[in-house]
Amino acid sequence: MQRMKIAAALKNGPVGEQVDVRGWVRTRRESKQGFAFVELNDGSSMANLQVVVDQSVPGYEQFLKQLTTGSSIRVVGELKASPGKGQAVEVHARELTIYGTADAEKYPLQKKTK
């Protein structure tokens, strides 16, 4: 599987196919139902790609502790049509790799607005 730029995934991504996307975490929201939403950007588009990470992802609990704004990650998962407003597609993560973290105490990055 070849890496896909976020701009390509948002524009004409192959819905139902496995994709490999990489970039930096813009935001992360956790749900009490056992999953999290991660907004990912690789610089190829002004828009972010939403990634849904649930407990089926190996190392889920450990990943959530490390995922902060500015963390560099790789996500492999299925590109699906999004039921949410504001985006056409989202990735349902199957694998997640953290390349680097961003310590919020040393580097207080703010949420980016559009």
Secondary structure, 3 states (H helix, E strand, C coil): CCECCHHHHHHHCCCCCEEEEEEEEEEEEECCCCEEEEEEECCCCCCCEEEEEECCCCCHHHHHHHCCCCCEEEEEEEEEECCCCCCCEEEEEEEEEEEECCCCCCCCCCCCCC
